[in-house]
Amino acid sequence: MTLAAAPSVLGQQRAIRTVSSISAQDKAAGAKQHPELLAEFGGAYAGSQARYVEGVGRRIAVQSGLSNAQSDFTVTLLNSPVNNAFAIPGGYVYVTRQLMALMNDEAELAGVLGHEVGHVAAQHGQRRQQAAQRNAIGGALLQVLTGALLGDSGFAGLLQKGIGTGTQLLTLKFSRTQEYEADDLGIRYLASGGYDPRALSDMLASLAAQSSLDARVAGSARSMPEWASTHPDPASRVTRAARQATATRATSTVRNREAFLAALDGVLYGDDPKQGVIEGNRFRHPDLRLTFTAPNGFGMENGTDAVSVTGSGGQAQFGAARYAGDLSAYVDSVLAGLAGEGGRVPEGQINRTTVNGLPAAWRTVRASTQSQQVDATVFAYDFGGGRAYHFLLLTPAGSGIGPFTPMVQSVQRLSAQEAAAIKPRRVRVVTVKGGDTVQSLARQMAYTDNQLDRFLTINALSQQSVLRPGQKVKVVSW
C-alpha cells in the first residue's frame, strides 16, 4: 500500500492513501463476480453507447494509478433503469444507462466513473467492517430483520435468498469520510486526465435535483436514485466538490458535451419492456403477458429476475421458479428454497383460490428474528403452459397478506393488444429552434406527469433558463 502521488496541480490537496496496482487475487475475484453483477443488473447494454462509455471509463481509470494499461479495466454500461454506478476490485467499473442519461457531458461521466474507481483505489470496500446489503428491496427491511432468523423454523436463509441481497457487492454503504475521499480522488482524476474538475460537482447537483424530483413523484417512479441514496448529503457535497475542484488549480475546461450527446442519443430510458415496465403503481410485462398493481403508498423497483415492492407495512418480491404443474408443490418448493440447505419449513395448509381466472395458491409461515416475529407468505399463480409466478411477502407477525391483499388480487393476464402497446422510451437529443422554450420542449417528454420537472432535471436547467437556437438538449420520447 502506497500514498498516491499527486500531480503538481493538485499539490494543495491532502494525500489519500491508495493502492498502486491490481492484485492477481483481485483480478480473479472480479472475474468471478462480474457475470453475477451483469445478471443482477439487466446485463450489459450493447451498442455505440457502451463502446463510448468503455473508452471514457478506461481513460479516467488509469488516472488512479491502479494500472497504466487501459486494457486492465473492464468498463460496462448496464441495461438498468436505476441511477447507479459502482466499481469492484480487479479493474471492473459499472454505470447504468439511466445514470448516463442524467449526465450532460463527457466530463460528468468521467467524474462519476472516477469517483467509483477512487473507492477501489482507496480500498474503502475492504476497510468496511462488513459488507452492506444490496439496497434493492429496501435497507429498511434488512435493518428490521437483523441477523439470522432463529428457532426451529429453518428460515435462516429467508432474508438472504428470499429478499435478494444480491451479490453484496454494490450499493456499498461507505462512511461520509470515504465518500468525500472518493469525491476528492474523482476530482483529481478529472484534473490529471485533462477534464474540467468542476464536472463532478455539477453531476452531484443533478443527482440532488433527481432525488428531489423522485421524492415528489413518489409512488409513480422509483424512490431516491441508488447512486444518490448511497452517497449521502448531496446538497452539501455539491458545494464541497466545487471547492475541491477550485483547489486543484487546474485550468482545463474540457467537457466534450457535443461528443457525449452524440453518443447518448437513442439510449434506452426507464424500463426495458423486455424486463417489464412500471407505470405509476402498475407493473406490466409484455413478453410474460401479465400485470399487477402495487398498493398505494408502496414503491416498486424492477430488477432482472424480480420486481421489489416496498413500504412501511411490509416488503414483497414478484418472481418465478421452476414449475411442474402442481401449484401446491410450487408454493412449498419456494418456501423450502427460502429455508436454505438443511432448513425445515414449518407444517401448514395450502390455501387455494382463483384470481382473475388464474388458479392460485398461498401459504403463510411464521419466522422469528432476534427482536420480533414476521409472517412470510408465498402467493403463487398458474398461468398455464407450464408457467407459474409468485409473490414473496413479508409482513409483521399476525398480518398475513395484510396490506398486500389488493396487490395479490390484481394479478391478471395482459391481452395481446395490451402487450403490443407497451413501447420503450429513449433519450433523443434535439436542436433548439427559434421560439423554443423549456416549457414547449418539456411537452415532448413521454410522460403524463411532471413533464417540465423531468425535462429540467435531465438537462440540468431551471425554469428561468433561456435556450439558444442551435443548442442541443435531451428529451425522452417513445
LINPE-V882882 format. One record per pair of residues at least 24 apart in sequence whose ideal C-beta (glycine too) atoms are under 10 Angstrom apart, sorted by sequence separation. I is the first residue (numbers start at 0). J is the second residue. If there is no record, write none. Layout:
I_J + I_J
This chain:
50_74 + 52_76 + 65_89 + 66_90 + 84_108 + 91_115 + 92_116 + 202_226 + 203_227 + 206_230 + 209_233 + 210_234 + 277_301 + 282_306 + 293_317 + 327_351 + 354_378 + 357_381 + 358_382 + 371_395 + 372_396 + 373_397 + 374_398 + 376_400 + 437_461 + 438_462 + 450_474 + 49_74 + 51_76 + 52_77 + 65_90 + 91_116 + 136_161 + 137_162 + 207_232 + 208_233 + 276_301 + 326_351 + 355_380 + 357_382 + 358_383 + 371_396 + 372_397 + 373_398 + 374_399 + 376_401 + 378_403 + 437_462 + 450_475 + 49_75 + 50_76 + 60_86 + 86_112 + 90_116 + 132_158 + 136_162 + 207_233 + 275_301 + 282_308 + 291_317 + 338_364 + 350_376 + 352_378 + 354_380 + 357_383 + 374_400 + 378_404 + 436_462 + 437_463 + 440_466 + 49_76 + 63_90 + 84_111 + 86_113 + 92_119 + 132_159 + 135_162 + 136_163 + 203_230 + 206_233 + 207_234 + 274_301 + 275_302 + 337_364 + 353_380 + 360_387 + 366_393 + 374_401 + 376_403 + 380_407 + 437_464 + 439_466 + 48_76 + 49_77 + 56_84 + 83_111 + 84_112 + 86_114 + 87_115 + 91_119 + 135_163 + 136_164 + 205_233 + 207_235 + 274_302 + 280_308 + 289_317 + 334_362 + 338_366 + 349_377 + 350_378 + 353_381 + 359_387 + 361_389 + 368_396 + 378_406 + 379_407 + 382_410 + 436_464 + 437_465 + 49_78 + 85_114 + 86_115 + 90_119 + 133_162 + 135_164 + 136_165 + 203_232 + 204_233 + 207_236 + 274_303 + 277_306 + 330_359 + 331_360 + 333_362 + 334_363 + 337_366 + 358_387 + 360_389 + 361_390 + 363_392 + 367_396 + 378_407 + 383_412 + 436_465 + 437_466 + 443_472 + 444_473 + 445_474 + 446_475 + 46_76 + 56_86 + 60_90 + 84_114 + 85_115 + 86_116 + 88_118 + 89_119 + 132_162 + 133_163 + 134_164 + 135_165 + 203_233 + 204_234 + 206_236 + 207_237 + 271_301 + 274_304 + 330_360 + 334_364 + 345_375 + 349_379 + 357_387 + 359_389 + 366_396 + 378_408 + 380_410 + 382_412 + 436_466 + 444_474 + 445_475 + 44_75 + 45_76 + 84_115 + 86_117 + 87_118 + 88_119 + 132_163 + 133_164 + 134_165 + 203_234 + 206_237 + 270_301 + 275_306 + 329_360 + 330_361 + 331_362 + 344_375 + 357_388 + 361_392 + 363_394 + 365_396 + 376_407 + 380_411 + 426_457 + 435_466 + 441_472 + 443_474 + 444_475 + 445_476 + 43_75 + 44_76 + 60_92 + 83_115 + 86_118 + 87_119 + 88_120 + 132_164 + 133_165 + 138_170 + 203_235 + 204_236 + 205_237 + 269_301 + 271_303 + 274_306 + 287_319 + 326_358 + 328_360 + 330_362 + 365_397 + 378_410 + 380_412 + 434_466 + 435_467 + 440_472 + 442_474 + 443_475 + 444_476 + 445_477 + 42_75 + 43_76 + 44_77 + 45_78 + 57_90 + 59_92 + 85_118 + 86_119 + 131_164 + 132_165 + 133_166 + 203_236 + 204_237 + 284_317 + 326_359 + 327_360 + 433_466 + 435_468 + 440_473 + 441_474 + 443_476 + 43_77 + 44_78 + 85_119 + 86_120 + 88_122 + 130_164 + 133_167 + 135_169 + 138_172 + 203_237 + 204_238 + 326_360 + 432_466 + 433_467 + 434_468 + 440_474 + 40_75 + 42_77 + 43_78 + 44_79 + 57_92 + 132_167 + 133_168 + 134_169 + 135_170 + 202_237 + 203_238 + 282_317 + 325_360 + 326_361 + 327_362 + 363_398 + 431_466 + 433_468 + 435_470 + 437_472 + 41_77 + 42_78 + 56_92 + 88_124 + 130_166 + 131_167 + 133_169 + 134_170 + 200_236 + 201_237 + 203_239 + 204_240 + 363_399 + 431_467 + 432_468 + 433_469 + 40_77 + 41_78 + 42_79 + 56_93 + 87_124 + 88_125 + 130_167 + 131_168 + 133_170 + 134_171 + 199_236 + 200_237 + 203_240 + 204_241 + 338_375 + 363_400 + 431_468 + 432_469 + 435_472 + 37_75 + 39_77 + 40_78 + 41_79 + 56_94 + 74_112 + 86_124 + 129_167 + 130_168 + 131_169 + 132_170 + 133_171 + 134_172 + 199_237 + 200_238 + 202_240 + 203_241 + 337_375 + 361_399 + 363_401 + 430_468 + 431_469 + 432_470 + 36_75 + 40_79 + 41_80 + 53_92 + 55_94 + 85_124 + 130_169 + 131_170 + 132_171 + 200_239 + 201_240 + 361_400 + 430_469 + 431_470 + 25_65 + 33_73 + 37_77 + 39_79 + 40_80 + 41_81 + 52_92 + 72_112 + 131_171 + 132_172 + 200_240 + 201_241 + 337_377 + 430_470 + 431_471 + 36_77 + 37_78 + 40_81 + 52_93 + 130_171 + 131_172 + 199_240 + 200_241 + 334_375 + 336_377 + 429_470 + 430_471 + 431_472 + 21_63 + 33_75 + 52_94 + 74_116 + 130_172 + 131_173 + 198_240 + 199_241 + 200_242 + 275_317 + 334_376 + 429_471 + 430_472 + 22_65 + 30_73 + 40_83 + 129_172 + 197_240 + 200_243 + 201_244 + 334_377 + 428_471 + 429_472 + 19_63 + 20_64 + 21_65 + 29_73 + 52_96 + 72_116 + 124_168 + 127_171 + 196_240 + 197_241 + 199_243 + 200_244 + 333_377 + 428_472 + 429_473 + 18_63 + 19_64 + 20_65 + 21_66 + 26_71 + 40_85 + 127_172 + 196_241 + 199_244 + 200_245 + 332_377 + 333_378 + 427_472 + 428_473 + 429_474 + 17_63 + 18_64 + 19_65 + 20_66 + 59_105 + 127_173 + 197_243 + 198_244 + 330_376 + 331_377 + 333_379 + 361_407 + 427_473 + 428_474 + 17_64 + 18_65 + 19_66 + 21_68 + 49_96 + 52_99 + 58_105 + 59_106 + 62_109 + 124_171 + 126_173 + 127_174 + 196_243 + 197_244 + 330_377 + 332_379 + 426_473 + 427_474 + 429_476 + 17_65 + 48_96 + 51_99 + 123_171 + 126_174 + 182_230 + 196_244 + 197_245 + 221_269 + 329_377 + 330_378 + 331_379 + 359_407 + 426_474 + 427_475 + 36_85 + 59_108 + 60_109 + 124_173 + 181_230 + 195_244 + 196_245 + 220_269 + 221_270 + 330_379 + 359_408 + 425_474 + 426_475 + 427_476 + 21_71 + 43_93 + 44_94 + 49_99 + 55_105 + 59_109 + 63_113 + 123_173 + 127_177 + 196_246 + 197_247 + 329_379 + 350_400 + 425_475 + 426_476 + 427_477 + 20_71 + 21_72 + 36_87 + 44_95 + 48_99 + 54_105 + 55_106 + 58_109 + 59_110 + 62_113 + 65_116 + 83_134 + 123_174 + 126_177 + 178_229 + 196_247 + 329_380 + 359_410 + 424_475 + 425_476 + 44_96 + 48_100 + 56_108 + 59_111 + 60_112 + 64_116 + 121_173 + 178_230 + 196_248 + 197_249 + 327_379 + 329_381 + 424_476 + 425_477 + 40_93 + 52_105 + 55_108 + 56_109 + 59_112 + 60_113 + 63_116 + 81_134 + 118_171 + 123_176 + 124_177 + 177_230 + 178_231 + 179_232 + 190_243 + 196_249 + 201_254 + 326_379 + 354_407 + 355_408 + 357_410 + 424_477 + 33_87 + 41_95 + 51_105 + 55_109 + 58_112 + 59_113 + 62_116 + 63_117 + 65_119 + 81_135 + 115_169 + 123_177 + 178_232 + 182_236 + 186_240 + 190_244 + 195_249 + 196_250 + 197_251 + 198_252 + 326_380 + 333_387 + 337_391 + 354_408 + 355_409 + 357_411 + 423_477 + 32_87 + 36_91 + 40_95 + 41_96 + 44_99 + 56_111 + 57_112 + 58_113 + 59_114 + 60_115 + 61_116 + 62_117 + 65_120 + 118_173 + 122_177 + 123_178 + 170_225 + 175_230 + 185_240 + 186_241 + 189_244 + 194_249 + 195_250 + 196_251 + 197_252 + 198_253 + 326_381 + 336_391 + 352_407 + 354_409 + 355_410 + 356_411 + 357_412 + 422_477 + 6_62 + 32_88 + 33_89 + 37_93 + 52_108 + 56_112 + 59_115 + 60_116 + 63_119 + 64_120 + 115_171 + 121_177 + 169_225 + 170_226 + 172_228 + 173_229 + 175_231 + 183_239 + 186_242 + 187_243 + 190_246 + 191_247 + 193_249 + 195_251 + 196_252 + 198_254 + 221_277 + 325_381 + 333_389 + 352_408 + 354_410 + 355_411 + 356_412 + 29_86 + 32_89 + 33_90 + 36_93 + 51_108 + 55_112 + 56_113 + 59_116 + 63_120 + 123_180 + 172_229 + 173_230 + 174_231 + 175_232 + 179_236 + 182_239 + 183_240 + 186_243 + 187_244 + 190_247 + 194_251 + 195_252 + 197_254 + 198_255 + 220_277 + 320_377 + 322_379 + 324_381 + 330_387 + 333_390 + 334_391 + 354_411 + 355_412 + 29_87 + 31_89 + 33_91 + 55_113 + 62_120 + 63_121 + 123_181 + 170_228 + 171_229 + 173_231 + 178_236 + 182_240 + 185_243 + 186_244 + 189_247 + 190_248 + 191_249 + 193_251 + 194_252 + 195_253 + 219_277 + 220_278 + 329_387 + 333_391 + 28_87 + 29_88 + 30_89 + 32_91 + 56_115 + 60_119 + 118_177 + 121_180 + 170_229 + 172_231 + 186_245 + 190_249 + 192_251 + 194_253 + 195_254 + 219_278 + 220_279 + 314_373 + 320_379 + 322_381 + 329_388 + 330_389 + 3_63 + 4_64 + 28_88 + 29_89 + 30_90 + 33_93 + 52_112 + 56_116 + 60_120 + 117_177 + 118_178 + 120_180 + 121_181 + 169_229 + 175_235 + 179_239 + 183_243 + 186_246 + 187_247 + 189_249 + 190_250 + 191_251 + 193_253 + 194_254 + 195_255 + 219_279 + 313_373 + 319_379 + 322_382 + 329_389 + 3_64 + 28_89 + 29_90 + 30_91 + 117_178 + 120_181 + 175_236 + 179_240 + 182_243 + 183_244 + 186_247 + 190_251 + 192_253 + 194_255 + 218_279 + 219_280 + 313_374 + 315_376 + 317_378 + 319_380 + 324_385 + 326_387 + 3_65 + 25_87 + 26_88 + 27_89 + 29_91 + 118_180 + 119_181 + 121_183 + 182_244 + 187_249 + 189_251 + 218_280 + 219_281 + 322_384 + 323_385 + 325_387 + 1_64 + 25_88 + 26_89 + 28_91 + 117_180 + 118_181 + 121_184 + 183_246 + 186_249 + 216_279 + 291_354 + 313_376 + 315_378 + 317_380 + 319_382 + 322_385 + 324_387 + 326_389 + 24_88 + 25_89 + 26_90 + 114_178 + 117_181 + 120_184 + 179_243 + 183_247 + 189_253 + 291_355 + 321_385 + 322_386 + 323_387 + 24_89 + 25_90 + 26_91 + 116_181 + 117_182 + 119_184 + 290_355 + 322_387 + 22_88 + 23_89 + 25_91 + 114_180 + 115_181 + 117_183 + 118_184 + 321_387 + 322_388 + 21_88 + 22_89 + 114_181 + 117_184 + 118_185 + 319_386 + 320_387 + 322_389 + 21_89 + 113_181 + 114_182 + 116_184 + 117_185 + 120_188 + 289_357 + 319_387 + 320_388 + 21_90 + 113_182 + 114_183 + 115_184 + 116_185 + 117_186 + 319_388 + 320_389 + 18_88 + 21_91 + 114_184 + 115_185 + 117_187 + 318_388 + 319_389 + 113_184 + 114_185 + 117_188 + 317_388 + 318_389 + 110_182 + 113_185 + 114_186 + 116_188 + 317_389 + 318_390 + 112_185 + 113_186 + 316_389 + 317_390 + 318_391 + 111_185 + 113_187 + 114_188 + 316_390 + 317_391 + 93_168 + 110_185 + 113_188 + 114_189 + 218_293 + 223_298 + 225_300 + 315_390 + 316_391 + 317_392 + 93_169 + 109_185 + 110_186 + 112_188 + 113_189 + 218_294 + 222_298 + 315_391 + 316_392 + 91_168 + 113_190 + 218_295 + 221_298 + 222_299 + 314_391 + 315_392 + 316_393 + 110_188 + 113_191 + 218_296 + 220_298 + 221_299 + 222_300 + 314_392 + 315_393 + 87_166 + 109_188 + 110_189 + 113_192 + 217_296 + 218_297 + 219_298 + 220_299 + 221_300 + 313_392 + 314_393 + 315_394 + 88_168 + 109_189 + 218_298 + 219_299 + 221_301 + 313_393 + 314_394 + 87_168 + 113_194 + 217_298 + 218_299 + 313_394 + 86_168 + 87_169 + 107_189 + 110_192 + 308_390 + 312_394 + 313_395 + 85_168 + 86_169 + 106_189 + 109_192 + 113_196 + 312_395 + 85_169 + 87_171 + 109_193 + 110_194 + 306_390 + 307_391 + 308_392 + 84_169 + 85_170 + 86_171 + 109_194 + 110_195 + 113_198 + 114_199 + 137_222 + 213_298 + 305_390 + 313_398 + 315_400 + 83_169 + 85_171 + 106_192 + 108_194 + 109_195 + 110_196 + 113_199 + 305_391 + 312_398 + 83_170 + 106_193 + 107_194 + 110_197 + 111_198 + 222_309 + 313_400 + 315_402 + 106_194 + 107_195 + 110_198 + 111_199 + 114_202 + 134_222 + 313_401 + 315_403 + 81_170 + 105_194 + 106_195 + 109_198 + 110_199 + 114_203 + 134_223 + 291_380 + 312_401 + 313_402 + 314_403 + 317_406 + 29_119 + 104_194 + 105_195 + 106_196 + 107_197 + 108_198 + 109_199 + 110_200 + 135_225 + 138_228 + 312_402 + 313_403 + 317_407 + 104_195 + 106_197 + 107_198 + 110_201 + 111_202 + 134_225 + 138_229 + 289_380 + 311_402 + 312_403 + 315_406 + 106_198 + 107_199 + 110_202 + 111_203 + 133_225 + 218_310 + 310_402 + 315_407 + 105_198 + 106_199 + 107_200 + 109_202 + 110_203 + 289_382 + 310_403 + 317_410 + 25_119 + 39_133 + 104_198 + 107_201 + 108_202 + 134_228 + 288_382 + 308_402 + 40_135 + 86_181 + 103_198 + 106_201 + 107_202 + 111_206 + 134_229 + 287_382 + 308_403 + 39_135 + 102_198 + 106_202 + 107_203 + 104_201 + 289_386 + 291_388 + 21_119 + 103_201 + 104_202 + 107_205 + 131_229 + 288_386 + 308_406 + 17_116 + 21_120 + 102_201 + 103_202 + 287_386 + 289_388 + 291_390 + 17_117 + 25_125 + 102_202 + 18_119 + 19_120 + 101_202 + 287_388 + 15_117 + 17_119 + 18_120 + 103_205 + 17_120 + 18_121 + 102_205 + 16_120 + 17_121 + 18_122 + 98_202 + 101_205 + 284_388 + 15_120 + 16_121 + 17_122 + 101_206 + 297_402 + 15_121 + 16_122 + 296_402 + 297_403 + 18_125 + 98_205 + 101_208 + 294_401 + 295_402 + 98_206 + 101_209 + 294_402 + 294_403 + 297_406 + 16_126 + 293_403 + 294_404 + 295_405 + 98_209 + 115_226 + 294_405 + 97_209 + 114_226 + 293_405 + 294_406 + 292_405 + 293_406 + 3_117 + 291_405 + 292_406 + 111_226 + 291_406 + 294_409 + 114_230 + 291_407 + 292_408 + 293_409 + 3_120 + 291_408 + 292_409 + 3_121 + 291_409 + 292_410 + 290_409 + 291_410 + 292_411 + 290_410 + 291_411 + 63_184 + 289_410 + 290_411 + 0_122 + 62_184 + 63_185 + 289_411 + 290_412 + 62_185 + 82_205 + 101_224 + 288_411 + 289_412 + 290_413 + 39_163 + 63_187 + 64_188 + 82_206 + 97_221 + 282_406 + 288_412 + 289_413 + 40_165 + 62_187 + 63_188 + 101_226 + 287_412 + 288_413 + 39_165 + 40_166 + 59_185 + 62_188 + 98_224 + 101_227 + 114_240 + 280_406 + 287_413 + 288_414 + 38_165 + 39_166 + 61_188 + 62_189 + 64_191 + 82_209 + 97_224 + 98_225 + 282_409 + 286_413 + 288_415 + 290_417 + 38_166 + 60_188 + 62_190 + 63_191 + 82_210 + 97_225 + 98_226 + 281_409 + 282_410 + 285_413 + 290_418 + 36_165 + 39_168 + 40_169 + 59_188 + 62_191 + 95_224 + 97_226 + 98_227 + 280_409 + 284_413 + 288_417 + 289_418 + 35_165 + 36_166 + 39_169 + 58_188 + 59_189 + 61_191 + 62_192 + 95_225 + 110_240 + 283_413 + 285_415 + 288_418 + 35_166 + 61_192 + 62_193 + 82_213 + 95_226 + 287_418 + 290_421 + 36_168 + 59_191 + 60_192 + 62_194 + 94_226 + 285_417 + 286_418 + 35_168 + 36_169 + 59_192 + 285_418 + 32_166 + 58_192 + 110_244 + 283_417 + 284_418 + 285_419 + 32_167 + 33_168 + 58_193 + 59_194 + 283_418 + 285_420 + 286_421 + 32_168 + 58_194 + 285_421 + 32_169 + 55_192 + 165_302 + 283_420 + 284_421 + 285_422 + 283_421 + 29_168 + 55_194 + 82_221 + 163_302 + 28_168 + 80_220 + 81_221 + 85_225 + 80_221 + 81_222 + 82_223 + 83_224 + 84_225 + 85_226 + 163_304 + 82_224 + 83_225 + 84_226 + 163_305 + 81_224 + 82_225 + 83_226 + 162_305 + 278_421 + 81_225 + 82_226 + 83_227 + 85_229 + 109_253 + 161_305 + 163_307 + 81_226 + 82_227 + 83_228 + 106_251 + 109_254 + 162_307 + 276_421 + 79_225 + 82_228 + 83_229 + 84_230 + 106_252 + 109_255 + 272_418 + 275_421 + 276_422 + 106_253 + 107_254 + 108_255 + 162_309 + 276_423 + 105_253 + 106_254 + 107_255 + 276_424 + 104_253 + 105_254 + 106_255 + 107_256 + 272_421 + 104_254 + 105_255 + 106_256 + 109_259 + 272_422 + 273_423 + 103_254 + 104_255 + 105_256 + 108_259 + 270_421 + 272_423 + 104_256 + 105_257 + 107_259 + 162_314 + 271_423 + 272_424 + 103_256 + 104_257 + 105_258 + 106_259 + 161_314 + 162_315 + 163_316 + 270_423 + 271_424 + 102_256 + 104_258 + 105_259 + 108_262 + 162_316 + 269_423 + 270_424 + 104_259 + 105_260 + 108_263 + 161_316 + 163_318 + 268_423 + 269_424 + 103_259 + 104_260 + 267_423 + 268_424 + 269_425 + 102_259 + 103_260 + 105_262 + 161_318 + 267_424 + 268_425 + 269_426 + 102_260 + 105_263 + 267_425 + 268_426 + 104_263 + 266_425 + 267_426 + 268_427 + 99_259 + 103_263 + 265_425 + 266_426 + 102_263 + 137_298 + 264_425 + 265_426 + 266_427 + 264_426 + 265_427 + 266_428 + 17_180 + 99_262 + 100_263 + 137_300 + 263_426 + 264_427 + 265_428 + 15_179 + 16_180 + 99_263 + 136_300 + 263_427 + 264_428 + 15_180 + 135_300 + 263_428 + 264_429 + 15_181 + 100_266 + 134_300 + 135_301 + 136_302 + 260_426 + 262_428 + 13_180 + 17_184 + 96_263 + 99_266 + 100_267 + 101_268 + 135_302 + 140_307 + 261_428 + 15_183 + 100_268 + 260_428 + 278_446 + 279_447 + 15_184 + 97_266 + 99_268 + 100_269 + 133_302 + 136_305 + 140_309 + 259_428 + 260_429 + 278_447 + 279_448 + 13_183 + 96_266 + 97_267 + 135_305 + 136_306 + 137_307 + 139_309 + 144_314 + 12_183 + 96_267 + 97_268 + 136_307 + 137_308 + 138_309 + 139_310 + 143_314 + 257_428 + 12_184 + 15_187 + 96_268 + 97_269 + 135_307 + 136_308 + 137_309 + 139_311 + 161_333 + 96_269 + 97_270 + 136_309 + 137_310 + 140_313 + 141_314 + 160_333 + 161_334 + 9_183 + 12_186 + 135_309 + 140_314 + 12_187 + 96_271 + 139_314 + 140_315 + 161_336 + 162_337 + 160_336 + 161_337 + 269_445 + 9_186 + 137_314 + 157_334 + 160_337 + 161_338 + 268_445 + 269_446 + 9_187 + 12_190 + 136_314 + 159_337 + 160_338 + 161_339 + 8_187 + 136_315 + 157_336 + 158_337 + 160_339 + 136_316 + 154_334 + 156_336 + 157_337 + 159_339 + 3_184 + 6_187 + 9_190 + 135_316 + 153_334 + 156_337 + 157_338 + 5_187 + 6_188 + 8_190 + 9_191 + 153_335 + 155_337 + 156_338 + 157_339 + 160_342 + 8_191 + 154_337 + 155_338 + 156_339 + 3_187 + 6_190 + 7_191 + 153_337 + 154_338 + 155_339 + 156_340 + 5_190 + 6_191 + 153_338 + 154_339 + 155_340 + 156_341 + 157_342 + 5_191 + 152_338 + 153_339 + 155_341 + 156_342 + 9_196 + 80_267 + 153_340 + 155_342 + 8_196 + 79_267 + 80_268 + 153_341 + 154_342 + 78_267 + 80_269 + 148_337 + 153_342 + 154_343 + 268_457 + 76_266 + 80_270 + 148_338 + 152_342 + 153_343 + 154_344 + 79_270 + 80_271 + 148_339 + 151_342 + 152_343 + 153_344 + 154_345 + 79_271 + 147_339 + 151_343 + 152_344 + 153_345 + 78_271 + 152_345 + 80_274 + 148_342 + 151_345 + 78_273 + 79_274 + 150_345 + 78_274 + 80_276 + 80_277 + 55_255 + 55_258 + 55_259 + 161_366 + 268_473 + 268_474 + 269_475 + 51_258 + 55_262 + 157_364 + 264_471 + 266_473 + 268_475 + 51_259 + 54_262 + 158_366 + 268_476 + 157_366 + 264_473 + 51_261 + 52_262 + 154_364 + 158_368 + 261_471 + 263_473 + 51_262 + 52_263 + 153_364 + 154_365 + 155_366 + 157_368 + 260_471 + 50_262 + 51_263 + 152_364 + 154_366 + 260_472 + 49_262 + 152_365 + 153_366 + 154_367 + 162_375 + 260_473 + 47_261 + 48_262 + 152_366 + 154_368 + 161_375 + 257_471 + 47_262 + 48_263 + 150_365 + 152_367 + 158_373 + 256_471 + 46_262 + 47_263 + 48_264 + 150_366 + 151_367 + 157_373 + 161_377 + 47_264 + 48_265 + 49_266 + 149_366 + 150_367 + 47_265 + 48_266 + 148_366 + 149_367 + 150_368 + 157_375 + 46_265 + 47_266 + 48_267 + 81_300 + 148_367 + 149_368 + 154_373 + 46_266 + 80_300 + 81_301 + 148_368 + 149_369 + 152_372 + 46_267 + 80_301 + 81_302 + 147_368 + 148_369 + 154_375 + 44_266 + 79_301 + 80_302 + 144_366 + 146_368 + 147_369 + 150_372 + 44_267 + 79_302 + 145_368 + 146_369 + 149_372 + 152_375 + 79_303 + 144_368 + 145_369 + 146_370 + 148_372 + 78_303 + 143_368 + 144_369 + 145_370 + 148_373 + 41_267 + 77_303 + 144_370 + 220_446 + 44_271 + 143_370 + 144_371 + 148_375 + 219_446 + 143_371 + 163_391 + 219_447 + 220_448 + 41_270 + 42_271 + 144_373 + 162_391 + 219_448 + 220_449 + 41_271 + 143_373 + 161_391 + 216_446 + 219_449 + 12_243 + 42_273 + 160_391 + 161_392 + 162_393 + 11_243 + 41_273 + 42_274 + 161_393 + 216_448 + 13_246 + 41_274 + 140_373 + 215_448 + 216_449 + 220_453 + 9_243 + 11_245 + 12_246 + 157_391 + 215_449 + 11_246 + 12_247 + 158_393 + 10_246 + 11_247 + 12_248 + 157_393 + 216_452 + 9_246 + 10_247 + 11_248 + 212_449 + 215_452 + 216_453 + 8_246 + 9_247 + 10_248 + 8_247 + 9_248 + 8_248 + 9_249 + 212_452 + 6_247 + 7_248 + 8_249 + 211_452 + 212_453 + 5_247 + 8_250 + 6_249 + 8_251 + 212_455 + 213_456 + 208_452 + 209_453 + 212_456 + 211_456 + 212_457 + 210_456 + 208_455 + 209_456 + 208_456 + 209_457 + 144_393 + 207_456 + 208_457 + 143_393 + 206_456 + 205_456 + 208_459 + 143_395 + 205_457 + 208_460 + 140_393 + 205_458 + 208_461 + 205_459 + 136_391 + 204_459 + 136_393 + 202_459 + 201_459 + 41_301 + 41_302 + 42_303 + 40_302 + 41_303 + 39_302 + 40_303 + 41_304 + 39_303 + 38_303 + 39_304 + 37_303 + 38_304 + 100_424 + 100_425 + 101_426 + 100_426 + 99_426 + 97_426 + 96_426 + 80_424 + 107_459 + 103_457 + 101_456 + 102_457 + 103_458 + 104_459 + 101_457 + 103_459 + 100_457 + 101_458 + 102_459 + 103_460 + 101_459 + 103_471 + 103_472 + 103_473 + 102_473 + 101_473 + 100_473 + 100_475 + 48_426
